[in-house]
Amino acid sequence: MISLWIPVEDVRHEFYGTIAKHQIVGNTPSIGMIFEIVPKMYNSFQIKRIYQDKVRKGDTNLAIIRAASIVSGSRKWNWEDIKKWCDWCLDNDIQPVLDDSWETGSPFVRTNSVYYQVKDYLIKNKIKIITNVPRIHHKFKWDNEIDPCFQFDTDDMFINFDNFFYLTRYQHQMFNNNFKMRIHPTFYKNKKYLFTALMGDIIKRRNTALLGSLYYNNLIDDNCFYTSILHSDIPEEWEDNDSDIEVEKYVNENKEKIFKHKPFDDNYKDIDPSIPLYPLRREVLKKYDNPMMVERRIPQELYDSHFAINVETVDHPFFFTEKTFKNIIAKIPFISFGGPYFSAGLKEHHGFERFEEIFDYSFEDKIPKNTRHGKYIEGIVDNIKRLKNEPVSIFSQPSVKEKLDYNEYIYFKRTTDIEAQAAIENLIYEILK
């Protein structure tokens, strides 16, 4: 039996799960959500609360402390509190680990991060960080002269866990049932759009730059579908050092066109809320279609498209989220707006095939000298311009269909509850060894 210790004084740091068996909740997603896939694994742990419960010296004691975006300089966490909890755990022979499995905790340097002010403490006390970024960077070439991001000086501190990989399938299958009754795959001859782009937060500078560049190059028309989310005020003056000056000017002259709240849910307002497929714990999950599960929906418009622009969360190599895996579930070829070696890393880590018959990946595969998004946007724009002049039969080549089938096979084969349980067990082993 493992005693699993958690902080209870600050919901930002708690072990979160929407149907957590032990009523362990928080306000940011964490590694705790993975236990929903294999709820019987809760029986392997005795949940205890830091400061409040007694420590049994003969137990295997592990503390999981949520620290969202620890390497990116986020203020979603409080280091003073984290250090106090870690000190208490270390004094009581409890092994603490920081959980950043929902964000971009990784060995890639972010020099403005508070993490780099506290890493010596973490190294000294052998406190590791659970991440969602596989350690495969050593298989690719980097250039540290201009951008220090590609230094890996604390690589051994990080333990990867593919949180999104497992949860995307689970959440896709268990939630949004009424929504899924409205959608269907589309026969390739009946597809309406060349591409779909689910932009996400349009205030995020990189997303604004991408959409602005697509508009500027006349690539947004009736032959494509895109969505965007506007949660905050439109900037008075939009600036982006990594965008072409003409694109920057275009965005500022066309703010009403660029900065729009245009979610695909507007097309499905008549669908009743879905009840999850498990018995609902009302005291934990307050409403059926919560915002996180809405994000897991795959709109009909994506099925109706020949390909997708996969707008990932950050300009980061190897950070694969539900944005990527939804395209694999939908069996849609996609080109990614991610970071260097993104699609090559996806193949290296998960085994998913690329679509060289359709896309030119050279903009991803050149040795990166910076982490900025401009060159990735340029590569995506060049690909779309070329594909607009190609016959649509390029998307229905036998090799493309075979790769779509293979990627679907790999994904579902490797995300069963048995595979998820094995991954959790391996994670615990890596933390405690």
C-alpha positions as CSV (number, residue, x, y, z in Angstrom):
1,M,0.0,0.0,0.0
2,I,1.3,3.4,-0.9
3,S,0.4,6.4,1.2
4,L,-0.4,9.3,-1.3
5,W,0.1,12.7,0.4
6,I,-1.6,15.8,-1.0
7,P,-1.8,19.4,0.1
8,V,-5.3,20.7,1.0
9,E,-4.7,24.3,1.8
10,D,-4.7,25.7,-1.7
11,V,-6.8,24.3,-4.5
12,R,-4.2,25.4,-7.1
13,H,-2.0,22.6,-5.9
14,E,-4.4,19.8,-5.2
15,F,-4.6,16.4,-6.8
16,Y,-7.5,17.0,-9.2
17,G,-10.0,14.7,-10.8
18,T,-13.6,15.3,-11.9
19,I,-14.9,12.1,-10.3
20,A,-12.1,11.6,-7.8
21,K,-13.0,8.6,-5.6
22,H,-11.6,10.2,-2.6
23,Q,-13.2,13.6,-3.1
24,I,-9.8,15.0,-4.1
25,V,-10.5,18.1,-6.2
26,G,-8.7,21.2,-7.3
27,N,-9.2,24.0,-9.8
28,T,-6.5,23.0,-12.4
29,P,-6.3,19.6,-14.2
30,S,-3.6,17.3,-12.8
31,I,-2.3,13.8,-12.9
32,G,-5.2,12.8,-10.7
33,M,-7.5,12.8,-13.8
34,I,-5.8,9.8,-15.2
35,F,-7.2,7.7,-12.4
36,E,-10.6,8.1,-13.8
37,I,-9.6,5.7,-16.6
38,V,-8.6,3.1,-14.1
39,P,-10.6,3.9,-10.9
40,K,-9.7,0.6,-9.3
41,M,-6.2,2.0,-8.9
42,Y,-7.4,4.2,-6.2
43,N,-7.5,1.1,-4.1
44,S,-3.7,0.9,-4.3
45,F,-3.4,4.2,-2.4
46,Q,-4.2,5.4,1.0
47,I,-4.9,9.2,0.6
48,K,-3.4,11.3,3.3
49,R,-3.2,15.1,3.8
50,I,0.0,17.0,4.4
51,Y,0.3,18.5,8.0
52,Q,-3.0,16.8,9.0
53,D,-2.4,13.0,9.0
54,K,0.1,10.9,10.8
55,V,3.0,9.3,9.0
56,R,3.6,5.6,9.2
57,K,7.3,5.0,8.8
58,G,6.8,1.5,7.4
59,D,4.6,2.8,4.5
60,T,5.8,3.8,1.0
61,N,5.1,7.5,1.2
62,L,4.7,9.7,-1.9
63,A,3.5,13.3,-2.1
64,I,2.1,14.7,-5.4
65,I,2.0,18.5,-5.4
66,R,0.4,20.4,-8.4
67,A,2.7,23.1,-9.9
68,A,1.1,24.2,-13.2
69,S,3.4,25.6,-15.8
70,I,6.4,25.6,-13.4
71,V,8.9,26.1,-16.2
72,S,7.1,28.8,-18.1
73,G,7.0,31.3,-15.3
74,S,3.3,30.9,-14.5
75,R,1.8,32.3,-11.3
76,K,-0.7,29.5,-11.1
77,W,1.4,28.2,-8.2
78,N,3.0,29.6,-5.1
79,W,6.6,28.5,-4.5
80,E,6.7,29.5,-0.8
81,D,3.8,27.1,-0.1
82,I,5.4,24.3,-2.3
83,K,8.7,24.6,-0.4
84,K,7.0,24.4,2.9
85,W,5.1,21.2,1.9
86,C,8.3,19.7,0.4
87,D,10.3,20.5,3.5
88,W,7.6,18.9,5.7
89,C,7.5,15.8,3.5
90,L,11.3,15.4,3.4
91,D,11.4,15.8,7.2
92,N,8.9,12.9,7.4
93,D,10.5,10.6,4.9
94,I,7.9,11.3,2.3
95,Q,9.1,11.6,-1.4
96,P,7.6,14.7,-2.9
97,V,7.1,15.2,-6.7
98,L,5.8,18.2,-8.5
99,D,3.0,17.6,-11.0
100,D,3.2,19.7,-14.2
101,S,1.7,17.0,-16.4
102,W,-1.0,19.2,-17.8
103,E,1.2,22.0,-19.0
104,T,4.7,22.4,-20.6
105,G,7.0,21.4,-17.7
106,S,10.0,20.2,-19.6
107,P,13.8,20.2,-19.8
108,F,13.7,23.1,-22.3
109,V,15.1,26.3,-20.6
110,R,12.8,29.2,-20.0
111,T,15.2,31.8,-18.5
112,N,12.4,34.0,-17.1
113,S,11.0,31.2,-15.0
114,V,10.9,31.1,-11.3
115,Y,11.8,27.5,-11.6
116,Y,15.4,28.4,-12.5
117,Q,15.6,30.3,-9.2
118,V,14.6,27.2,-7.2
119,K,16.1,24.3,-9.3
120,D,19.1,24.0,-7.0
121,Y,16.7,23.2,-4.1
122,L,14.9,20.6,-6.3
123,I,18.2,19.0,-7.4
124,K,19.6,18.9,-3.9
125,N,16.5,17.2,-2.5
126,K,16.0,14.9,-5.6
127,I,12.5,16.4,-6.2
128,K,11.4,15.6,-9.7
129,I,8.7,17.1,-12.0
130,I,6.1,15.1,-13.9
131,T,5.8,16.6,-17.4
132,N,3.9,16.0,-20.6
133,V,6.9,16.3,-22.8
134,P,8.9,13.2,-23.8
135,R,12.6,13.3,-23.4
136,I,13.5,12.7,-27.1
137,H,15.4,15.9,-27.8
138,H,18.7,14.1,-27.8
139,K,17.6,12.5,-31.1
140,F,17.4,15.8,-32.9
141,K,19.9,18.6,-33.7
142,W,19.7,22.0,-32.0
143,D,21.5,25.4,-32.0
144,N,22.2,27.1,-28.6
145,E,24.1,30.1,-29.9
146,I,21.1,32.4,-30.4
147,D,18.4,30.9,-28.3
148,P,19.2,29.3,-24.9
149,C,15.9,27.4,-25.0
150,F,17.7,24.4,-26.4
151,Q,19.9,23.7,-23.4
152,F,19.1,20.6,-21.4
153,D,21.0,21.2,-18.2
154,T,18.3,19.7,-15.9
155,D,17.1,16.9,-18.1
156,D,17.2,14.2,-15.3
157,M,14.8,16.1,-13.1
158,F,11.8,15.5,-15.4
159,I,9.6,12.4,-15.7
160,N,7.4,12.3,-18.8
161,F,3.8,11.1,-18.5
162,D,1.6,11.3,-21.6
163,N,-1.4,12.7,-19.8
164,F,-3.2,14.0,-22.9
165,F,-2.5,10.9,-24.9
166,Y,-4.6,8.7,-22.6
167,L,-7.2,11.3,-21.4
168,T,-8.2,12.5,-24.9
169,R,-9.5,9.0,-25.8
170,Y,-11.2,8.5,-22.5
171,Q,-12.9,12.0,-22.5
172,H,-13.8,11.6,-26.2
173,Q,-15.6,8.3,-25.5
174,M,-17.2,9.1,-22.2
175,F,-18.5,12.7,-22.7
176,N,-20.4,14.7,-25.2
177,N,-22.6,11.8,-26.2
178,N,-25.5,13.9,-27.5
179,F,-23.0,16.0,-29.5
180,K,-21.4,12.9,-31.0
181,M,-24.9,11.7,-32.1
182,R,-24.9,14.8,-34.4
183,I,-21.6,14.2,-36.2
184,H,-20.3,11.6,-38.6
185,P,-17.3,10.9,-40.8
186,T,-17.5,12.3,-44.3
187,F,-16.8,10.4,-47.5
188,Y,-13.8,12.1,-49.2
189,K,-15.8,13.0,-52.3
190,N,-18.3,14.9,-50.2
191,K,-15.9,17.0,-48.2
192,K,-16.8,20.7,-48.1
193,Y,-13.6,22.4,-47.0
194,L,-10.0,22.3,-48.0
195,F,-9.0,22.7,-44.4
196,T,-10.2,23.4,-40.8
197,A,-8.3,25.4,-38.2
198,L,-9.5,25.3,-34.6
199,M,-7.6,28.4,-33.5
200,G,-8.4,28.5,-29.8
201,D,-7.7,31.7,-27.8
202,I,-7.3,34.3,-30.5
203,I,-5.8,36.8,-28.1
204,K,-2.8,34.5,-27.8
205,R,-0.2,36.2,-29.9
206,R,0.9,33.2,-31.9
207,N,-2.7,32.4,-32.8
208,T,-3.4,36.0,-33.8
209,A,-0.3,35.9,-36.0
210,L,-1.4,32.7,-37.7
211,L,-4.9,33.8,-38.4
212,G,-3.7,37.3,-39.5
213,S,-1.2,35.7,-41.9
214,L,-3.9,33.4,-43.4
215,Y,-6.2,36.4,-44.0
216,Y,-3.4,38.5,-45.3
217,N,-2.5,35.8,-47.9
218,N,-6.2,35.4,-48.9
219,L,-6.3,31.8,-47.6
220,I,-9.5,32.3,-45.5
221,D,-12.5,31.9,-47.7
222,D,-15.6,29.8,-48.2
223,N,-13.3,26.8,-48.9
224,C,-12.1,26.6,-45.2
225,F,-13.5,26.6,-41.7
226,Y,-12.0,28.1,-38.6
227,T,-13.0,28.8,-35.1
228,S,-11.6,31.2,-32.5
229,I,-12.3,32.0,-28.8
230,L,-12.3,35.6,-27.5
231,H,-12.2,35.6,-23.7
232,S,-10.6,39.0,-23.1
233,D,-10.4,42.6,-24.4
234,I,-9.1,43.3,-27.9
235,P,-5.6,44.9,-27.7
236,E,-5.5,48.6,-28.6
237,E,-2.3,48.0,-30.6
238,W,-1.3,44.5,-31.6
239,E,2.4,43.9,-31.9
240,D,4.4,40.8,-32.8
241,N,8.1,40.9,-33.3
242,D,8.1,37.6,-35.2
243,S,5.4,38.5,-37.8
244,D,5.9,40.3,-41.1
245,I,5.4,44.0,-40.7
246,E,2.6,43.9,-43.3
247,V,0.8,41.2,-41.4
248,E,1.1,43.2,-38.2
249,K,-0.4,46.2,-40.0
250,Y,-3.1,44.1,-41.5
251,V,-4.2,42.8,-38.1
252,N,-4.3,46.3,-36.6
253,E,-6.4,47.5,-39.6
254,N,-8.8,44.5,-39.4
255,K,-9.3,43.9,-35.7
256,E,-13.0,43.3,-36.0
257,K,-12.3,40.5,-38.5
258,I,-9.5,38.9,-36.6
259,F,-10.6,39.3,-33.0
260,K,-13.9,37.5,-33.0
261,H,-15.6,35.0,-30.7
262,K,-16.3,32.3,-33.2
263,P,-16.6,28.9,-31.4
264,F,-17.9,26.0,-33.4
265,D,-20.4,25.4,-30.6
266,D,-22.5,28.2,-32.0
267,N,-23.5,25.7,-34.8
268,Y,-24.7,23.1,-32.2
269,K,-26.8,25.2,-29.8
270,D,-29.9,23.0,-30.1
271,I,-28.1,19.9,-28.7
272,D,-29.1,18.9,-25.2
273,P,-26.3,18.6,-22.5
274,S,-24.9,15.2,-22.3
275,I,-24.8,13.0,-19.2
276,P,-21.4,11.2,-18.7
277,L,-21.5,7.4,-19.2
278,Y,-20.5,6.8,-15.6
279,P,-22.7,7.3,-12.5
280,L,-22.5,11.0,-11.8
281,R,-21.0,12.3,-8.6
282,R,-22.9,15.6,-8.4
283,E,-20.9,16.9,-5.4
284,V,-17.8,16.8,-7.6
285,L,-18.9,17.3,-11.2
286,K,-21.3,20.2,-11.0
287,K,-22.5,20.2,-14.5
288,Y,-22.6,17.7,-17.3
289,D,-20.9,19.5,-20.2
290,N,-18.2,21.3,-18.4
291,P,-15.8,23.5,-20.4
292,M,-13.0,21.0,-20.5
293,M,-15.2,18.3,-22.0
294,V,-16.6,20.8,-24.6
295,E,-12.9,21.3,-25.7
296,R,-12.8,17.6,-26.4
297,R,-15.5,17.7,-29.1
298,I,-14.7,17.0,-32.7
299,P,-16.9,19.3,-34.9
300,Q,-18.6,18.0,-38.1
301,E,-16.6,20.7,-40.0
302,L,-13.4,18.9,-39.2
303,Y,-14.7,15.7,-40.7
304,D,-15.9,17.8,-43.7
305,S,-12.3,18.9,-44.4
306,H,-9.6,17.4,-46.5
307,F,-6.9,18.4,-43.9
308,A,-6.5,20.4,-40.6
309,I,-4.2,23.0,-39.3
310,N,-3.4,21.6,-35.9
311,V,-3.0,24.7,-33.8
312,E,-1.2,23.4,-30.8
313,T,-0.8,25.2,-27.5
314,V,2.8,26.6,-27.7
315,D,5.8,26.9,-30.0
316,H,7.3,23.9,-28.2
317,P,8.8,20.7,-29.6
318,F,7.0,17.5,-28.5
319,F,4.1,19.1,-26.5
320,F,1.3,16.9,-27.8
321,T,-2.2,17.7,-26.4
322,E,-5.8,16.8,-27.3
323,K,-5.5,19.3,-30.2
324,T,-3.2,16.8,-32.0
325,F,-5.0,13.6,-31.0
326,K,-8.4,14.8,-32.1
327,N,-7.2,14.8,-35.7
328,I,-6.0,11.2,-35.3
329,I,-9.3,10.1,-33.9
330,A,-11.2,11.9,-36.7
331,K,-8.7,10.4,-39.3
332,I,-7.9,13.8,-40.9
333,P,-4.4,14.5,-42.3
334,F,-3.0,17.5,-40.4
335,I,-0.1,19.9,-40.5
336,S,0.9,21.3,-37.1
337,F,1.5,24.8,-35.8
338,G,3.7,23.6,-32.9
339,G,7.4,23.8,-32.5
340,P,10.6,22.5,-34.1
341,Y,10.5,18.8,-35.1
342,F,6.9,18.6,-34.0
343,S,5.7,15.9,-36.4
344,A,9.0,14.1,-36.4
345,G,8.8,14.0,-32.6
346,L,5.2,12.7,-32.8
347,K,6.5,9.8,-35.0
348,E,9.5,9.2,-32.8
349,H,7.6,9.1,-29.5
350,H,4.2,7.6,-30.5
351,G,4.9,6.1,-33.9
352,F,2.4,8.1,-35.9
353,E,3.0,8.3,-39.6
354,R,3.6,11.7,-41.3
355,F,1.9,12.6,-44.6
356,E,4.8,13.5,-46.9
357,E,2.6,12.8,-49.9
358,I,0.6,16.0,-48.9
359,F,2.8,18.3,-46.7
360,D,6.3,19.7,-46.9
361,Y,7.6,19.4,-43.4
362,S,11.0,21.2,-44.0
363,F,9.9,24.2,-42.0
364,E,9.7,21.9,-38.9
365,D,12.8,19.9,-39.7
366,K,15.4,22.6,-40.1
367,I,17.8,23.0,-37.2
368,P,16.0,25.6,-35.1
369,K,17.9,28.7,-34.1
370,N,15.0,30.2,-32.1
371,T,11.7,29.3,-30.6
372,R,9.6,31.9,-32.3
373,H,6.6,31.1,-34.4
374,G,7.2,33.1,-37.6
375,K,8.9,30.4,-39.6
376,Y,6.2,27.9,-38.7
377,I,3.5,30.2,-39.9
378,E,5.5,30.8,-43.1
379,G,5.7,27.0,-43.7
380,I,2.0,26.5,-43.1
381,V,1.1,29.3,-45.5
382,D,3.4,28.0,-48.2
383,N,1.8,24.5,-47.8
384,I,-1.7,25.8,-48.1
385,K,-0.9,28.0,-51.2
386,R,0.5,24.9,-52.9
387,L,-2.4,22.6,-51.9
388,K,-5.0,25.1,-53.2
389,N,-3.6,24.3,-56.6
390,E,-3.4,20.6,-56.2
391,P,-6.3,18.2,-57.2
392,V,-8.2,17.0,-54.1
393,S,-7.3,13.5,-55.1
394,I,-4.0,14.2,-53.3
395,F,-5.8,13.6,-50.0
396,S,-7.3,10.3,-51.1
397,Q,-4.2,8.5,-52.2
398,P,-4.0,4.9,-51.0
399,S,-0.9,5.6,-49.0
400,V,-2.7,8.5,-47.2
401,K,-5.7,6.2,-46.3
402,E,-3.3,3.5,-45.1
403,K,-1.5,6.0,-42.8
404,L,-4.8,7.3,-41.4
405,D,-5.9,3.8,-40.6
406,Y,-2.5,2.9,-39.1
407,N,-2.4,6.0,-36.9
408,E,-5.9,5.3,-35.6
409,Y,-4.9,1.7,-34.9
410,I,-1.8,2.8,-33.0
411,Y,-3.7,5.4,-31.0
412,F,-6.5,3.1,-29.8
413,K,-4.3,0.1,-29.2
414,R,-2.0,2.1,-26.9
415,T,-4.7,4.0,-25.0
416,T,-6.7,1.1,-23.5
417,D,-7.3,1.0,-19.8
418,I,-4.7,-1.7,-19.5
419,E,-2.1,0.5,-21.2
420,A,-3.1,3.5,-19.0
421,Q,-2.7,1.4,-15.9
422,A,0.7,0.2,-16.9
423,A,1.7,3.8,-17.6
424,I,0.6,4.9,-14.1
425,E,2.5,2.0,-12.5
426,N,5.6,2.9,-14.4
427,L,5.3,6.5,-13.4
428,I,5.1,5.6,-9.7
429,Y,8.1,3.4,-10.1
430,E,10.1,6.2,-11.8
431,I,9.3,8.6,-9.0
432,L,10.1,6.2,-6.2
433,K,13.2,4.4,-7.6
